[in-house]
Amino acid sequence: MDTSRIAIKTSRGIEFLRMTDILCCIAHGRYTKIVTTSGKEYLLTRVLKEIENCLPCEDFFRTHKSYLINLNHITHYHNNQDTPITLINDIKVQLAKRRKQAFHRRINELVQTI
């Protein structure tokens, strides 16, 4: 089994995505939109929690009830803004106050801060 890919059912069949190409997942009620680094988007009939359970926890982080991001694609973090996290493709993401400490810990584990 290839754990570096995920299969997504579409109207045309099944598409296989590399997990490293997933930029973020955004909840839209009972649907979830997966956004890739190429800008392609997939709308799935799954809640965000189901998608979160399929992705590796070491690379992905739930920043907010509506956002699951790939930590490897963060380009900027502003400590005191409504949408403090910026991903590649200039996507802005919210960070819930209650998840802020856990986010800081994860970032410190991933990268060296100078």
DAMOMO-V772765 format. One line per field, one symbol per residue. ss: DSSP state (@ for helix, = for strand, . for the rest). phi: phi as a letter, one per 30 degrees, with the letter a starting at -180 (. if undefined). burial: I if it has 9 or more other C-alpha atoms within 8 Angstrom, else O. A space follows every 50 residues. Layout:
# DAMOMO-V772765
ss = ???
phi = ???
burial = ???
This chain:
# DAMOMO-V772765
ss = ....======..======@@@=======..======....====...@@@ @@@@.....=====..====@@@====.......===@@@===...@@@@ @@@@@@@@@@....
phi = .ddcbbcbdbdckbcccddddddabbdbidcbccccddjdbbccdbdedd dedccdddccbddadcbbcdddcdcabcdbbdbdccceihdcbdbdedcd ddddddddddbdcc
burial = OOOOIIOIOOOOOOOOIIIOIIIIIIIOOOIIIIIIIOOOOOOIOIIIOO IIOOOOOOOIIIIIOIIIIIIOOIOOOOOOOOIIIIIIOOOIIIIIOOII OOIOOOIIOOOOOO
